[in-house]
Amino acid sequence: MHRRRGGFRKAKKTLQKVIVNFAGTATQNQPGAGASPQMGLQVPTTFPGTVLGLRWSISARATVAPLTAGNSPPAVPIYWIIYILRGGAQTPTFSLTNGAPIVAGIPEEDVMAFGSGMTQLNQGYLDEGASKTKRVLARGDQAVFQAMSNVTTGVAAPTVAVSAAIQYFFNS
């Protein structure tokens, strides 16, 4: 702290930038491969801070075509979400049923970004964007990225390859 006329001035907080990447698959009706629904992109905080914004580049491509007799491969939906998982909170549940909420167990204010799109075999999906936000993180909170797909038709179980790079801006 520096002395100034009439009192003390607070030291400036430093702006930190973290870029995290992910490459994996979003499988049929599941948030991700393996037992854990978090798809690899977790930014745990070991100190309190505030997320001030984020930028993302997310791409996806169907890797197995859901085959239908005599037809071309149908479009495969992809859904993604970036949210805050509060320390000690239960992992949220996801539903890709038409008309139902996609996420249960996350307060709406903890969702920082989300999106959806369609991809086909050998045709990609790309979403790039930015968001200004102000989310206070306590020790143990995590910023989490998840991608899901819900194709249930066809002979082969479709999978969607997902690649993401997300940059977080935060003060500590």
Contacts in CASP RR format, 6 or more apart in sequence:
PFRMAT RR
TARGET T0000
AUTHOR 0000-0000-0000
METHOD contacts of the structure
MODEL  1
MHRRRGGFRKAKKTLQKVIVNFAGTATQNQPGAGASPQMGLQVPTTFPGT
VLGLRWSISARATVAPLTAGNSPPAVPIYWIIYILRGGAQTPTFSLTNGA
PIVAGIPEEDVMAFGSGMTQLNQGYLDEGASKTKRVLARGDQAVFQAMSN
VTTGVAAPTVAVSAAIQYFFNS
1 8 0 8 1.000
1 9 0 8 1.000
1 10 0 8 1.000
1 11 0 8 1.000
2 8 0 8 1.000
2 9 0 8 1.000
2 11 0 8 1.000
3 9 0 8 1.000
13 171 0 8 1.000
13 172 0 8 1.000
14 171 0 8 1.000
14 172 0 8 1.000
15 52 0 8 1.000
15 169 0 8 1.000
15 170 0 8 1.000
15 171 0 8 1.000
16 169 0 8 1.000
16 170 0 8 1.000
16 171 0 8 1.000
16 172 0 8 1.000
17 167 0 8 1.000
17 168 0 8 1.000
17 169 0 8 1.000
18 43 0 8 1.000
18 167 0 8 1.000
18 168 0 8 1.000
18 170 0 8 1.000
19 165 0 8 1.000
19 166 0 8 1.000
19 167 0 8 1.000
19 168 0 8 1.000
20 41 0 8 1.000
20 43 0 8 1.000
20 145 0 8 1.000
20 165 0 8 1.000
20 166 0 8 1.000
20 167 0 8 1.000
20 168 0 8 1.000
21 41 0 8 1.000
21 163 0 8 1.000
21 164 0 8 1.000
21 165 0 8 1.000
21 166 0 8 1.000
22 39 0 8 1.000
22 40 0 8 1.000
22 41 0 8 1.000
22 145 0 8 1.000
22 162 0 8 1.000
22 163 0 8 1.000
22 164 0 8 1.000
22 165 0 8 1.000
22 166 0 8 1.000
23 161 0 8 1.000
23 162 0 8 1.000
23 163 0 8 1.000
23 164 0 8 1.000
24 32 0 8 1.000
24 33 0 8 1.000
24 39 0 8 1.000
24 161 0 8 1.000
24 162 0 8 1.000
24 163 0 8 1.000
25 32 0 8 1.000
25 33 0 8 1.000
25 63 0 8 1.000
25 159 0 8 1.000
25 160 0 8 1.000
25 161 0 8 1.000
25 162 0 8 1.000
26 32 0 8 1.000
26 39 0 8 1.000
26 60 0 8 1.000
26 78 0 8 1.000
26 147 0 8 1.000
26 148 0 8 1.000
26 149 0 8 1.000
26 159 0 8 1.000
26 160 0 8 1.000
26 162 0 8 1.000
27 33 0 8 1.000
27 149 0 8 1.000
27 157 0 8 1.000
27 159 0 8 1.000
27 160 0 8 1.000
28 149 0 8 1.000
28 150 0 8 1.000
28 151 0 8 1.000
28 152 0 8 1.000
28 157 0 8 1.000
28 158 0 8 1.000
28 159 0 8 1.000
29 96 0 8 1.000
29 148 0 8 1.000
29 149 0 8 1.000
29 150 0 8 1.000
29 152 0 8 1.000
30 37 0 8 1.000
30 148 0 8 1.000
31 37 0 8 1.000
31 38 0 8 1.000
31 39 0 8 1.000
31 94 0 8 1.000
31 146 0 8 1.000
31 147 0 8 1.000
31 148 0 8 1.000
32 39 0 8 1.000
32 146 0 8 1.000
32 147 0 8 1.000
32 148 0 8 1.000
36 91 0 8 1.000
37 91 0 8 1.000
37 92 0 8 1.000
37 94 0 8 1.000
37 146 0 8 1.000
38 85 0 8 1.000
38 91 0 8 1.000
38 142 0 8 1.000
38 144 0 8 1.000
38 146 0 8 1.000
39 145 0 8 1.000
39 146 0 8 1.000
39 147 0 8 1.000
39 162 0 8 1.000
40 145 0 8 1.000
41 143 0 8 1.000
41 144 0 8 1.000
41 145 0 8 1.000
41 164 0 8 1.000
41 166 0 8 1.000
42 85 0 8 1.000
42 142 0 8 1.000
42 143 0 8 1.000
42 144 0 8 1.000
43 142 0 8 1.000
43 143 0 8 1.000
43 168 0 8 1.000
44 140 0 8 1.000
44 141 0 8 1.000
44 142 0 8 1.000
45 137 0 8 1.000
45 138 0 8 1.000
45 139 0 8 1.000
45 140 0 8 1.000
45 141 0 8 1.000
45 142 0 8 1.000
46 139 0 8 1.000
46 140 0 8 1.000
47 139 0 8 1.000
47 172 0 8 1.000
48 136 0 8 1.000
48 137 0 8 1.000
48 138 0 8 1.000
48 139 0 8 1.000
48 172 0 8 1.000
49 136 0 8 1.000
49 137 0 8 1.000
49 170 0 8 1.000
49 171 0 8 1.000
49 172 0 8 1.000
50 134 0 8 1.000
50 135 0 8 1.000
50 136 0 8 1.000
50 137 0 8 1.000
50 170 0 8 1.000
50 171 0 8 1.000
51 84 0 8 1.000
51 112 0 8 1.000
51 133 0 8 1.000
51 134 0 8 1.000
51 135 0 8 1.000
51 137 0 8 1.000
51 143 0 8 1.000
51 168 0 8 1.000
51 169 0 8 1.000
51 170 0 8 1.000
52 132 0 8 1.000
52 133 0 8 1.000
52 134 0 8 1.000
52 169 0 8 1.000
52 170 0 8 1.000
52 171 0 8 1.000
53 112 0 8 1.000
53 130 0 8 1.000
53 131 0 8 1.000
53 132 0 8 1.000
53 133 0 8 1.000
53 134 0 8 1.000
53 168 0 8 1.000
53 169 0 8 1.000
53 170 0 8 1.000
54 82 0 8 1.000
54 112 0 8 1.000
54 113 0 8 1.000
54 130 0 8 1.000
54 131 0 8 1.000
54 133 0 8 1.000
54 143 0 8 1.000
54 166 0 8 1.000
54 167 0 8 1.000
54 168 0 8 1.000
54 169 0 8 1.000
55 128 0 8 1.000
55 129 0 8 1.000
55 130 0 8 1.000
55 131 0 8 1.000
55 166 0 8 1.000
55 167 0 8 1.000
56 82 0 8 1.000
56 113 0 8 1.000
56 127 0 8 1.000
56 128 0 8 1.000
56 129 0 8 1.000
56 130 0 8 1.000
56 164 0 8 1.000
56 165 0 8 1.000
56 166 0 8 1.000
56 167 0 8 1.000
57 126 0 8 1.000
57 127 0 8 1.000
57 128 0 8 1.000
57 129 0 8 1.000
57 164 0 8 1.000
57 165 0 8 1.000
57 166 0 8 1.000
58 80 0 8 1.000
58 125 0 8 1.000
58 126 0 8 1.000
58 127 0 8 1.000
58 128 0 8 1.000
58 147 0 8 1.000
58 162 0 8 1.000
58 163 0 8 1.000
58 164 0 8 1.000
59 124 0 8 1.000
59 125 0 8 1.000
59 126 0 8 1.000
59 127 0 8 1.000
59 162 0 8 1.000
59 163 0 8 1.000
59 164 0 8 1.000
60 78 0 8 1.000
60 119 0 8 1.000
60 124 0 8 1.000
60 125 0 8 1.000
60 147 0 8 1.000
60 160 0 8 1.000
60 161 0 8 1.000
60 162 0 8 1.000
60 163 0 8 1.000
61 119 0 8 1.000
61 121 0 8 1.000
61 122 0 8 1.000
61 123 0 8 1.000
61 124 0 8 1.000
61 125 0 8 1.000
61 160 0 8 1.000
61 161 0 8 1.000
62 73 0 8 1.000
62 76 0 8 1.000
62 119 0 8 1.000
62 120 0 8 1.000
62 121 0 8 1.000
62 122 0 8 1.000
62 123 0 8 1.000
62 124 0 8 1.000
62 158 0 8 1.000
62 159 0 8 1.000
62 160 0 8 1.000
62 161 0 8 1.000
63 121 0 8 1.000
63 158 0 8 1.000
63 159 0 8 1.000
63 160 0 8 1.000
63 161 0 8 1.000
64 121 0 8 1.000
64 156 0 8 1.000
64 157 0 8 1.000
64 158 0 8 1.000
64 159 0 8 1.000
65 73 0 8 1.000
65 120 0 8 1.000
65 121 0 8 1.000
65 156 0 8 1.000
65 158 0 8 1.000
66 73 0 8 1.000
66 74 0 8 1.000
66 76 0 8 1.000
66 151 0 8 1.000
66 153 0 8 1.000
66 154 0 8 1.000
66 155 0 8 1.000
66 156 0 8 1.000
66 157 0 8 1.000
66 158 0 8 1.000
67 73 0 8 1.000
67 154 0 8 1.000
67 155 0 8 1.000
67 156 0 8 1.000
68 74 0 8 1.000
68 153 0 8 1.000
68 154 0 8 1.000
68 155 0 8 1.000
73 120 0 8 1.000
73 121 0 8 1.000
74 120 0 8 1.000
74 151 0 8 1.000
74 153 0 8 1.000
75 118 0 8 1.000
75 119 0 8 1.000
75 120 0 8 1.000
76 118 0 8 1.000
76 119 0 8 1.000
76 120 0 8 1.000
76 149 0 8 1.000
76 151 0 8 1.000
76 158 0 8 1.000
76 160 0 8 1.000
77 96 0 8 1.000
77 116 0 8 1.000
77 117 0 8 1.000
77 118 0 8 1.000
77 149 0 8 1.000
77 150 0 8 1.000
77 151 0 8 1.000
78 116 0 8 1.000
78 117 0 8 1.000
78 118 0 8 1.000
78 119 0 8 1.000
78 125 0 8 1.000
78 147 0 8 1.000
78 148 0 8 1.000
78 149 0 8 1.000
78 160 0 8 1.000
78 162 0 8 1.000
79 96 0 8 1.000
79 102 0 8 1.000
79 114 0 8 1.000
79 115 0 8 1.000
79 116 0 8 1.000
79 117 0 8 1.000
79 147 0 8 1.000
79 148 0 8 1.000
79 149 0 8 1.000
79 150 0 8 1.000
80 114 0 8 1.000
80 115 0 8 1.000
80 116 0 8 1.000
80 127 0 8 1.000
80 145 0 8 1.000
80 146 0 8 1.000
80 147 0 8 1.000
80 148 0 8 1.000
80 162 0 8 1.000
80 164 0 8 1.000
81 102 0 8 1.000
81 103 0 8 1.000
81 111 0 8 1.000
81 113 0 8 1.000
81 114 0 8 1.000
81 115 0 8 1.000
81 145 0 8 1.000
81 146 0 8 1.000
82 111 0 8 1.000
82 112 0 8 1.000
82 113 0 8 1.000
82 114 0 8 1.000
82 143 0 8 1.000
82 144 0 8 1.000
82 145 0 8 1.000
82 166 0 8 1.000
83 92 0 8 1.000
83 103 0 8 1.000
83 106 0 8 1.000
83 110 0 8 1.000
83 111 0 8 1.000
83 112 0 8 1.000
83 143 0 8 1.000
83 144 0 8 1.000
83 146 0 8 1.000
84 106 0 8 1.000
84 110 0 8 1.000
84 112 0 8 1.000
84 135 0 8 1.000
84 137 0 8 1.000
84 141 0 8 1.000
84 142 0 8 1.000
84 143 0 8 1.000
84 144 0 8 1.000
85 91 0 8 1.000
85 92 0 8 1.000
85 106 0 8 1.000
85 110 0 8 1.000
85 141 0 8 1.000
85 142 0 8 1.000
85 143 0 8 1.000
85 144 0 8 1.000
86 110 0 8 1.000
86 138 0 8 1.000
86 141 0 8 1.000
87 138 0 8 1.000
87 140 0 8 1.000
87 141 0 8 1.000
87 142 0 8 1.000
88 140 0 8 1.000
89 105 0 8 1.000
90 105 0 8 1.000
92 103 0 8 1.000
92 104 0 8 1.000
92 105 0 8 1.000
92 106 0 8 1.000
93 103 0 8 1.000
93 104 0 8 1.000
93 105 0 8 1.000
94 102 0 8 1.000
94 103 0 8 1.000
94 104 0 8 1.000
94 146 0 8 1.000
94 148 0 8 1.000
95 101 0 8 1.000
95 102 0 8 1.000
95 104 0 8 1.000
96 102 0 8 1.000
96 148 0 8 1.000
96 150 0 8 1.000
102 114 0 8 1.000
103 111 0 8 1.000
109 135 0 8 1.000
110 135 0 8 1.000
112 131 0 8 1.000
112 133 0 8 1.000
112 135 0 8 1.000
112 143 0 8 1.000
113 129 0 8 1.000
113 131 0 8 1.000
115 127 0 8 1.000
117 125 0 8 1.000
117 127 0 8 1.000
118 125 0 8 1.000
119 125 0 8 1.000
119 160 0 8 1.000
137 143 0 8 1.000
137 170 0 8 1.000
143 168 0 8 1.000
145 164 0 8 1.000
145 166 0 8 1.000
147 160 0 8 1.000
147 162 0 8 1.000
147 164 0 8 1.000
149 158 0 8 1.000
149 159 0 8 1.000
149 160 0 8 1.000
151 158 0 8 1.000
END
